[in-house]
Amino acid sequence: MSNIVKSKELLTRYSLARIPFIAINTIEPSRTLDMLKEISEELQLPFNVHTLTKGVYDLSSGKNVNDDKSVYGAIDYMTDQMQKKQYQTIVLTEVPDLSNENSDSKQVLALVNLANETGGVVIVFTNTPIWNQLQRQGMTVKIDLPNEEEMYSIIQEYIDDYRNDIQIEWDNSDIREAAAALNGVTKIEAENVIAALIANKCIRKSDLDEIRFAKDRLFSDISGLEKIVVDDSVKDVGGLEGLRKWLDEKKELLTPEKKDMLREKGLQPPRGILLVGVPGCGKSLSAKSISANWKLPLYRLDFATVQGSYVGQSEQQLKDALTTAENVSPCILWIDEIEKGLSGATGGANDGGVSTRMVGQFLFWMQECKKQVFVVATANDVSMLPSELLRRGRFDELFFVDLPTADERKEILALYFKKYLSLEFEGEFADNIIQISDGFTGADLESTVRDLAYRAIANNNFILNEENIMNAFNNVVPLSQTSPEKIEAIRDWGKERAVPASGKPIGGEGLVHKQSGLKTRKVLV
């Protein structure tokens, strides 16, 4: 049974029971009014609706019954009607503020009390919490956004009206693909997207890509949530064999057949991973690689951006961002350097408990989210991570990303030499570079090879020979030499708490203590 059918059944039952107050939680007033109109006609009960543009009108006929367009005018009118006649129903679509005790909520409460005496019903539209004293007078019905089944019907009905006028290449499978792509948008937004295609006098199979782009534009301005464009160049990540193997296994669980099997056993699809470890070793790149390999859109959630200056603003903005992530699912939700956004939860910041509440809110969402949102959270400073985040079962797995081993450096450098220099990375020369680059992060390796490419392009006299390449690597002083104690502390933490992303023991290579003699920067002259 679809969401809208369930909601309609509840509203029909509550209307027949003459529940004096019904709050409809919706962001789709027009779709909700269409449903109420069906209920009104099926039950043969008149519904009077108030909007700020039309005043009060009869829902079935559309005829105005009171021209005063203000909310207070509508309440006064309905108060008068309920005093004269029983079983009146009023729908208030735009009451300014029902979240607490104020003049708006008190007037609605007075109308609800009168409805309770006369068999009337007061229905309000809202998308925010309602004052508790008012809420307890009745029931709440949530109108979810269209699911794929409903979206399929919406699209099919819309384009059927134009089949005799324009060329439509879509078959049922294409419509289903479009419905899946438009998961998470409102009916009006979906119809607007399809209308824009119809305006071209033809709906082509290639327009399915345009639908995805249109959806990205719809969600491009959500505070704290950023769409990250990912291309196939990030599919291949050198090293991290243990992480890659784990991800390959979990990817198989996302097929329709496997998801059905999980559902039968009461199991949830993979929820996410937490990547911690040495900065610059591929944590952020891994999030992009997962998106490319799983062919799912990538959205970046910035906890710092969702934090506001007013009481409750941070929590509400985080809720909005997470709801949007559900609406754009299936997707990858990337939270980069999560410890920076939640550092106050460890007791190091005086933020009135906001960070602690946000941690709880985020973890509760992860536990209860039923949509296909795979979280990839990364962290560099493990000392700032809230302990609640690390408890077993929060994430599917906690991986430690270490300095790349010799084998991983060989794999990483082979990718970058081919990508940036169009050179094969092999032989004794490769062995020498691998030895020189001991202690380099993945970012160090990429930066060094990329800089060589810049020099070769900028200077026609610069030759990419072994000597110049060796000099470039010798000129790098990596983090493992400038901050060995910091890396050792991170590794010690990881050994006790995390699974090595490389598939090999943590801390095997790459750490040089200051007292053992650092190499110094060699200036090329």
C-alpha positions in Angstrom: 0.0 0.0 0.0 1.4 3.4 -1.0 2.1 6.2 1.5 -0.6 8.5 0.2 -3.3 5.7 0.4 -2.4 5.0 4.0 -2.6 8.7 4.8 -5.9 9.0 3.0 -7.3 6.1 5.0 -6.2 7.7 8.3 -7.7 11.1 7.4 -11.0 9.5 6.3 -11.2 7.6 9.6 -10.4 10.7 11.7 -13.0 12.8 9.7 -15.7 10.2 10.3 -14.7 10.0 14.0 -15.0 13.8 14.2 -11.6 14.2 15.8 -11.7 17.9 16.7 -8.1 18.6 15.7 -6.1 17.1 12.9 -2.5 18.3 12.1 -1.3 17.3 8.7 2.5 17.4 8.5 3.2 18.2 4.8 5.4 20.3 2.5 2.9 19.6 -0.4 -0.2 21.6 0.3 -1.7 21.2 -3.2 -1.2 17.4 -3.2 -2.7 17.3 0.3 -5.7 19.4 -0.8 -6.3 17.1 -3.7 -6.5 14.2 -1.3 -8.8 16.1 1.1 -11.1 16.9 -1.9 -11.4 13.2 -2.6 -12.3 12.5 1.0 -14.9 15.3 1.1 -16.6 14.0 -2.1 -16.5 10.4 -1.0 -17.9 11.1 2.5 -20.2 13.9 1.1 -19.0 16.2 3.8 -18.3 19.8 3.0 -14.7 21.0 3.7 -14.1 24.8 3.9 -10.5 25.7 3.1 -8.6 28.9 3.9 -5.7 30.2 2.0 -4.1 33.6 2.1 -4.7 34.1 -1.6 -8.4 33.0 -1.8 -9.8 33.4 1.6 -12.3 30.7 2.7 -13.8 28.6 -0.1 -15.7 25.3 -0.5 -13.2 22.6 -1.4 -15.4 20.6 -3.8 -16.9 23.5 -5.8 -14.1 26.0 -5.4 -16.7 28.7 -4.6 -15.7 31.4 -2.1 -17.8 31.6 1.1 -15.8 34.3 2.8 -13.6 36.9 1.1 -11.6 37.9 4.2 -8.2 36.5 3.3 -6.6 36.8 6.8 -6.2 33.8 9.1 -8.0 35.6 11.9 -10.8 36.4 9.5 -11.1 32.8 8.6 -11.1 31.7 12.3 -13.8 34.3 13.1 -15.9 33.1 10.2 -15.6 29.5 11.2 -16.3 30.3 14.8 -19.6 31.9 13.7 -20.4 28.9 11.4 -19.7 26.3 14.1 -21.9 28.2 16.6 -24.8 28.1 14.1 -24.4 24.6 12.6 -22.9 21.3 13.7 -20.3 19.1 11.9 -18.4 21.9 10.2 -14.9 21.2 8.9 -12.3 23.9 8.3 -8.9 23.4 6.7 -6.3 26.1 7.7 -3.3 25.8 5.3 -1.2 28.8 6.4 -1.4 29.6 10.1 1.8 31.5 10.8 3.0 29.9 14.1 1.7 27.0 16.0 5.0 25.9 17.6 4.4 27.5 21.0 1.8 29.4 23.1 1.1 32.6 21.2 -1.9 34.5 19.8 -2.1 32.2 16.7 -2.1 28.9 18.5 -4.5 30.2 21.2 -7.0 31.3 18.6 -6.8 27.9 16.9 -7.1 26.1 20.3 -10.3 28.1 21.0 -11.7 27.1 17.6 -10.7 23.4 18.3 -12.5 23.5 21.7 -15.6 24.8 19.9 -15.3 22.1 17.3 -15.2 19.5 20.1 -18.6 20.8 21.4 -20.3 20.9 18.0 -18.9 17.9 16.2 -16.6 20.0 14.0 -13.1 19.3 12.8 -10.2 21.8 12.5 -7.5 20.6 10.1 -4.2 22.5 9.9 -1.2 22.1 7.6 2.2 22.3 9.2 5.8 21.2 8.7 7.0 22.2 12.2 6.3 21.0 15.7 3.0 22.1 17.2 2.4 23.6 20.7 1.9 20.6 23.0 -1.4 21.8 24.5 -2.9 22.1 21.0 -1.3 18.9 19.7 -3.0 16.9 22.5 -6.5 17.8 21.3 -6.3 15.6 18.3 -4.2 13.5 15.9 -1.3 14.0 13.5 -1.0 12.6 10.0 2.3 12.8 8.0 2.1 13.1 4.3 5.4 11.6 2.9 6.9 12.6 -0.3 5.9 10.3 -3.2 7.6 7.0 -3.2 8.8 5.3 -6.4 5.4 3.6 -7.0 3.5 6.9 -6.6 6.1 8.8 -8.6 5.7 6.3 -11.4 2.0 7.0 -11.5 2.5 10.8 -11.4 4.9 10.7 -14.3 2.8 8.3 -16.4 -0.4 10.2 -15.9 1.4 13.5 -16.8 3.0 12.3 -20.0 -0.1 10.3 -21.1 -1.9 13.6 -21.7 0.7 14.5 -24.4 1.2 11.1 -26.2 -0.9 12.3 -29.1 0.9 15.6 -29.4 4.6 14.9 -29.1 7.0 12.0 -29.6 7.6 10.0 -26.4 10.4 7.4 -26.6 10.0 6.2 -23.0 8.6 2.8 -22.3 7.5 1.5 -18.9 11.1 0.7 -17.8 12.2 4.3 -18.7 9.3 5.7 -16.6 10.4 3.5 -13.7 14.0 4.8 -14.1 12.7 8.4 -14.1 10.6 7.6 -11.0 13.7 6.3 -9.2 15.7 9.3 -10.3 13.0 11.7 -9.0 12.7 9.9 -5.6 12.7 12.6 -2.9 11.0 15.5 -4.8 7.5 16.8 -4.5 4.8 16.1 -7.0 4.9 19.7 -8.3 8.7 19.5 -8.6 8.5 16.3 -10.6 5.8 17.7 -12.8 7.9 20.8 -13.4 10.8 18.6 -14.5 8.7 16.6 -16.9 6.9 19.7 -18.2 10.3 21.2 -19.1 11.0 18.0 -21.2 7.6 18.2 -22.9 8.3 21.8 -23.9 11.1 20.4 -26.2 8.3 18.7 -28.2 9.9 15.3 -27.6 10.8 13.1 -24.6 13.9 11.1 -25.5 15.7 8.3 -23.7 18.7 10.5 -23.2 16.4 12.9 -21.2 16.9 10.5 -18.2 20.3 12.2 -17.6 18.6 15.6 -17.7 16.2 14.5 -15.0 19.2 13.6 -12.7 20.8 17.0 -13.4 17.5 18.7 -12.7 17.2 16.9 -9.4 20.7 18.0 -8.4 19.7 21.6 -9.1 16.6 21.3 -6.9 18.8 20.3 -4.0 21.8 22.5 -4.7 20.9 25.2 -2.2 20.3 23.1 0.9 22.3 24.6 3.8 25.1 22.3 4.9 24.6 19.8 2.1 26.8 20.1 -1.1 26.5 17.9 -4.2 30.0 16.7 -5.2 30.6 16.0 -8.9 32.5 12.7 -9.2 34.0 11.3 -12.5 35.3 7.9 -13.3 38.9 9.0 -12.8 38.5 8.4 -9.0 37.3 4.8 -9.3 40.8 3.4 -8.9 42.4 4.1 -5.5 45.9 2.7 -4.9 46.4 0.6 -1.8 43.7 0.2 0.9 43.2 -3.4 -0.1 41.3 -4.4 3.1 38.9 -1.5 2.7 38.3 -2.1 -1.0 37.6 -5.8 -0.4 35.1 -4.9 2.4 33.4 -2.4 0.1 33.2 -4.9 -2.8 31.4 -7.3 -0.5 28.9 -4.7 0.7 28.2 -3.5 -2.8 26.7 -6.8 -3.6 24.1 -6.2 -0.9 22.7 -3.2 -2.7 21.2 -5.2 -5.6 17.4 -5.5 -5.6 17.6 -9.3 -5.0 20.0 -9.0 -2.1 18.0 -6.1 -0.6 14.9 -8.3 -0.7 16.8 -11.1 1.1 18.0 -8.6 3.8 14.4 -7.4 4.3 13.1 -10.9 4.7 15.6 -11.5 7.5 15.0 -8.1 9.1 18.4 -6.8 8.2 19.3 -3.3 7.1 21.5 -2.6 4.1 25.0 -1.2 4.9 24.8 2.1 6.8 28.3 3.5 6.6 31.9 3.5 7.7 34.2 5.7 9.7 37.6 6.3 8.3 40.3 7.6 10.7 44.0 7.9 10.4 47.0 9.8 9.1 46.0 13.0 7.2 46.5 12.8 3.4 46.3 9.1 3.1 43.1 8.7 1.0 40.2 9.0 3.4 38.4 11.7 1.4 39.4 10.1 -1.9 37.8 6.9 -0.7 34.5 8.6 -0.3 34.6 9.8 -3.9 35.8 6.4 -5.1 32.9 4.7 -3.4 30.5 7.1 -5.1 32.1 6.3 -8.5 32.2 2.6 -8.1 28.8 2.2 -6.6 27.3 4.7 -9.2 25.6 6.7 -6.5 25.6 10.5 -6.1 27.9 12.0 -3.5 26.7 14.6 -1.1 29.0 16.3 1.4 27.5 17.3 4.8 29.4 20.0 6.6 28.5 20.0 10.3 30.1 23.5 10.8 27.8 25.0 8.2 24.6 23.6 9.8 25.4 25.1 13.2 23.5 28.3 13.8 23.5 31.1 16.4 19.9 30.7 17.7 18.6 28.2 20.1 17.5 25.0 18.3 18.7 26.3 14.9 21.7 23.9 14.7 19.5 20.9 15.4 16.8 21.9 13.0 19.3 22.6 10.2 21.0 19.2 10.8 17.5 17.6 10.6 16.8 19.4 7.4 20.1 18.3 5.9 19.6 14.7 6.9 16.0 14.7 5.6 17.3 16.0 2.3 19.9 13.2 2.2 17.0 10.7 2.6 15.1 12.5 -0.1 18.0 12.3 -2.6 18.7 8.6 -1.8 20.1 6.3 -2.9 23.3 8.3 -2.3 26.6 8.5 -0.5 26.7 11.0 2.4 30.2 12.1 3.0 31.1 13.8 6.3 34.6 15.1 6.0 36.6 15.7 9.2 33.6 14.9 11.4 35.5 15.7 14.5 35.7 19.4 13.7 31.9 19.7 13.5 31.3 17.7 16.7 34.3 18.6 18.8 32.1 20.4 21.4 30.6 17.0 22.4 33.9 15.9 23.9 33.7 18.7 26.5 36.2 21.0 24.9 33.8 23.7 23.9 31.2 25.8 25.7 28.4 25.6 23.3 25.5 24.9 25.7 25.4 21.2 24.8 24.6 21.8 21.1 27.3 19.5 19.8 26.3 16.8 22.2 22.7 17.0 21.0 23.8 17.0 17.4 25.8 13.8 18.0 22.8 12.2 19.5 20.6 13.4 16.7 23.0 12.2 14.1 23.4 8.7 15.7 19.7 8.3 16.1 19.1 9.2 12.5 21.8 6.6 11.4 20.0 4.0 13.5 16.5 4.7 12.3 17.1 5.8 8.7 15.2 3.4 6.3 16.5 5.0 3.1 19.6 3.9 1.2 22.0 6.5 2.5 25.5 5.2 3.0 27.6 7.4 5.3 31.3 7.8 4.8 32.7 9.8 7.8 36.4 10.8 8.0 38.5 12.0 10.9 42.1 13.1 11.3 42.2 14.2 15.0 41.0 11.1 16.8 41.3 12.7 20.2 38.4 15.0 19.3 36.0 12.2 18.4 33.0 11.8 20.8 33.1 8.4 22.4 29.4 7.8 21.4 30.5 7.8 17.7 33.0 5.0 18.2 30.7 2.5 20.0 30.4 -0.8 18.2 27.4 -0.9 15.9 27.2 2.8 15.2 29.0 2.4 11.9 29.3 -0.9 10.0 33.0 -0.7 10.4 35.8 1.6 11.7 38.8 1.6 9.4 42.3 3.0 10.1 44.0 4.5 7.1 47.8 4.5 7.6 50.8 5.7 5.7 51.0 3.6 2.5 53.3 0.5 2.5 55.9 -0.1 -0.2 53.4 -2.2 -2.2 50.7 0.4 -1.8 53.1 3.2 -2.9 54.0 1.2 -6.0 50.3 0.9 -6.8 49.6 4.6 -6.1 52.6 5.8 -8.1 51.8 3.6 -11.0 48.3 5.3 -11.2 49.7 8.8 -10.9 52.6 8.3 -13.3 50.2 7.0 -16.0 47.6 9.7 -15.2 49.8 12.8 -15.0 53.1 11.9 -16.8 51.9 9.2 -19.3 54.8 7.1 -18.1 55.0 3.5 -16.9 56.2 3.0 -13.4 58.4 -0.1 -13.4 61.9 -1.5 -13.0 64.8 -0.5 -10.9 63.9 3.2 -11.2 60.5 2.4 -9.7 62.1 0.5 -6.8 64.3 3.5 -6.1 61.4 5.9 -6.0 59.5 3.5 -3.7 62.4 3.5 -1.3 62.9 7.3 -1.4 59.1 7.8 -0.8 59.0 5.8 2.5 56.9 7.8 4.9 55.1 9.7 2.2 51.3 10.1 2.4 49.1 9.4 -0.6 48.7 13.2 -0.9 52.5 13.6 -0.9 52.9 11.1 -3.7 50.2 12.7 -5.9 51.4 16.3 -5.2 55.0 15.3 -6.2 54.0 13.6 -9.5 51.5 16.4 -10.3 54.2 19.1 -9.7 56.5 17.2 -12.2 53.7 17.4 -14.8 53.2 21.1 -14.2 57.0 21.7 -14.6 57.1 19.6 -17.8 54.1 21.5 -19.3 55.3 25.0 -18.2 59.0 24.5 -19.2 59.8 23.0 -22.5 63.4 22.5 -21.4 62.5 20.4 -18.4 63.0 16.7 -19.2 61.2 14.0 -17.3 64.2 11.8 -16.8 65.2 9.7 -13.8 67.4 12.3 -12.3 64.8 15.1 -12.3 62.1 12.8 -11.0 64.4 11.5 -8.2 65.3 15.1 -7.3 61.7 16.0 -7.0 61.0 13.2 -4.5 64.2 13.9 -2.6 63.0 17.5 -2.2 59.9 16.5 -0.2 59.9 16.5 3.6 56.8 14.5 4.5 54.5 14.8 7.5 56.0 11.5 8.9 59.3 13.3 9.4 58.0 16.7 10.6 55.5 15.2 13.1 56.4 11.6 13.8 55.1 11.7 17.4 51.7 12.8 16.2 51.5 9.9 13.7 52.7 7.5 16.3 49.9 8.6 18.6 47.3 8.2 15.9 48.7 4.7 15.1 48.6 3.7 18.7 44.9 4.7 18.9 44.1 2.8 15.7 45.8 -0.4 16.8 43.3 -0.7 19.7 40.1 0.4 18.0 40.2 0.0 14.2 40.5 -2.4 11.3 43.5 -1.6 9.1 42.3 -0.3 5.7 45.4 -1.8 4.0 44.6 -5.2 5.3 48.0 -5.3 7.0 49.1 -4.5 10.6 49.0 -0.8 11.5 52.4 1.0 11.8 54.6 -1.3 9.8 56.4 1.4 7.7 57.1 5.0 7.2 57.8 6.5 10.6 61.1 8.3 11.1 61.8 9.9 14.5 63.5 13.3 14.7 66.5 11.9 16.6 67.2 9.4 13.9 68.1 12.1 11.4 65.7 13.9 9.1 66.5 14.5 5.5 66.5 18.2 4.7 64.9 20.0 1.8 67.1 20.0 -1.2 66.8 23.1 -3.2 67.0 22.5 -7.0 69.5 25.0 -8.6 
